[in-house]
Amino acid sequence: MNENILCVVYSRTGRTKRLMEDISAALDCELAEISDRVERQGTLGWLRCGMDAMRKRTRPINRLHTRRALADYDLVILGTPVWAGRCSSVMRAFLKRRGYELRDVAYVITHASEEPYRAVFEQMDKYLQTPHVEDVSLCPGSAGYIFWRDLFLKTVAGRMNVELRPIPEPEDEDGESGENGEAAASEPPETEQ
Ligand SMILES: Cc1cc2nc3c(=O)[nH]c(=O)nc-3n(C[C@H](O)[C@H](O)[C@H](O)COP(=O)(O)O)c2cc1C
């Protein structure tokens, strides 16, 4: 296992979590999940998320369990959904409280539209001691998704001098493996990052 890399994710409905599970599996590194004590499911929960994000409001988060102190990781990869054009307020709460402890940081954001939301990276940088070193902005299920995810992984692996592991293909309803990752990765993406 690559002890020097940590993935940290917040995910409300599982899309960012699935992506970060793939990223941590490919990099063979630890994955830790952020949570808070706020009801964020259902219509009211959705509204609460939107209001929190728009007001940049943060609430207490639960203790993050990691094998090492945050400052001991050479690279921390943060994964968050986009809420109202901003990073989720749960990730913002983590950055506010612990961002100063992080050394090199990379961002993975997911969103429903194909807009790249690059401004989110600048918002998140405000909580770090130094600007982030890598990023990727992904719309799960979109045409360029695998391409941009794999390009991000290659860049991070090169930077950290680690070998990438293959990402297991999701199974379809018949139990067959899905589309081959390499074939999908070679398709030209329609959207620019
Ligand atoms: C309150 C709220 C606001 C959102 N705002 C945006 C947005 O501004 N742009 C967008 O493309 N997607 C937006 N989304 C969709 C999520 O970013 C997207 O579905 C994401 O991949 C969900 O990740 P998760 O399953 O890890 O929670 C929003 C979702 C929520 C709950």
PDBQT file of the ligand as one rigid body, heavy atoms in Angstrom, charges set to zero:
ROOT
HETATM    1  C1  LIG A 201     -27.775  20.931  -2.932  1.00  0.00    +0.000 C 
HETATM    2  C2  LIG A 201     -27.169  20.465  -4.223  1.00  0.00    +0.000 A 
HETATM    3  C3  LIG A 201     -26.719  21.384  -5.145  1.00  0.00    +0.000 A 
HETATM    4  C4  LIG A 201     -26.162  20.963  -6.359  1.00  0.00    +0.000 A 
HETATM    5  N1  LIG A 201     -25.675  21.904  -7.215  1.00  0.00    +0.000 NA
HETATM    6  C5  LIG A 201     -25.124  21.509  -8.380  1.00  0.00    +0.000 A 
HETATM    7  C6  LIG A 201     -24.593  22.474  -9.283  1.00  0.00    +0.000 A 
HETATM    8  O1  LIG A 201     -24.534  23.675  -9.023  1.00  0.00    +0.000 OA
HETATM    9  N2  LIG A 201     -24.124  22.030 -10.484  1.00  0.00    +0.000 N 
HETATM   10  C7  LIG A 201     -24.136  20.699 -10.829  1.00  0.00    +0.000 A 
HETATM   11  O2  LIG A 201     -23.705  20.360 -11.913  1.00  0.00    +0.000 OA
HETATM   12  N3  LIG A 201     -24.582  19.763  -9.959  1.00  0.00    +0.000 NA
HETATM   13  C8  LIG A 201     -25.082  20.120  -8.755  1.00  0.00    +0.000 A 
HETATM   14  N4  LIG A 201     -25.548  19.188  -7.870  1.00  0.00    +0.000 N 
HETATM   15  C9  LIG A 201     -25.455  17.749  -8.235  1.00  0.00    +0.000 C 
HETATM   16  C10 LIG A 201     -24.268  17.046  -7.588  1.00  0.00    +0.000 C 
HETATM   17  O3  LIG A 201     -23.100  17.846  -7.631  1.00  0.00    +0.000 OA
HETATM   18  C11 LIG A 201     -23.944  15.744  -8.307  1.00  0.00    +0.000 C 
HETATM   19  O4  LIG A 201     -25.065  14.953  -8.450  1.00  0.00    +0.000 OA
HETATM   20  C12 LIG A 201     -22.832  14.973  -7.592  1.00  0.00    +0.000 C 
HETATM   21  O5  LIG A 201     -22.181  14.111  -8.491  1.00  0.00    +0.000 OA
HETATM   22  C13 LIG A 201     -23.375  14.200  -6.421  1.00  0.00    +0.000 C 
HETATM   23  O6  LIG A 201     -22.322  13.578  -5.738  1.00  0.00    +0.000 OA
HETATM   24  P1  LIG A 201     -22.561  12.598  -4.506  1.00  0.00    +0.000 P 
HETATM   25  O7  LIG A 201     -23.383  11.441  -5.005  1.00  0.00    +0.000 OA
HETATM   26  O8  LIG A 201     -21.202  12.164  -4.114  1.00  0.00    +0.000 OA
HETATM   27  O9  LIG A 201     -23.274  13.337  -3.427  1.00  0.00    +0.000 OA
HETATM   28  C14 LIG A 201     -26.085  19.573  -6.646  1.00  0.00    +0.000 A 
HETATM   29  C15 LIG A 201     -26.541  18.637  -5.710  1.00  0.00    +0.000 A 
HETATM   30  C16 LIG A 201     -27.063  19.076  -4.505  1.00  0.00    +0.000 A 
HETATM   31  C17 LIG A 201     -27.508  18.052  -3.478  1.00  0.00    +0.000 C 
ENDROOT
TORSDOF 0
